[in-house]
């Protein structure tokens, strides 16, 4: 499945995919991403807001982040946080892709720097190819348009098609097509908390676990360790 992601990222060109895999293997050997921790969050859990909140209907992890409440804007620290979350999520979840909701509540002129976005795009493009199933950019302000024009030059066409800009007034039908009712309730709570300064100040999002995966009728999502393969196959 990993090799297929690299092949898709290089449009099934085996030579280019091979070069990409070799480069990424070397990067993993040099940087040991599976051991990366977010030192900023270890010192202050309010440093970053990116976290996993549940799974979509295809049992892909759903990440949520907002600018409001985030105390650390350093690009390198943010990249460490992303790496840590990616490694931990996909270590225990068999899915190959994720959905990321980027809530622009709290975005300000101080966030108009391309460094974090550029590094994140390079990280996904070089070492986590085809991990993004969809990115929902929620309620981005007009001042972001200039930064977006800069960032677009580093986004390949395949990834660009997965990025959806959604206004707050339009978000419900968009997200309801992707998530079940339980996760929608969680997302609505996250959006409300993020936009209420008192609730945000009291919120300990780092202590809130993601919702369990949805269980559509007739489909078994997460097998219990005590079940044998025959019983799993019948569920």
TAJO-V77390 format. One record per helix or strand. SS is the DSSP state (h for helix, s for strand). FROM is the first residue (numbers start at 1). LEN is the number of residues. Records with the same first field share a line. If there is no record, write none. Layout:
SS=FROM-LEN, FROM-LEN
This chain:
h=2-8, 14-18, 33-3, 39-5, 75-18, 109-3, 115-13, 144-11, 157-4, 168-9, 181-14, 197-6, 205-3, 229-5
s=51-5, 61-6, 98-6, 132-7, 163-4
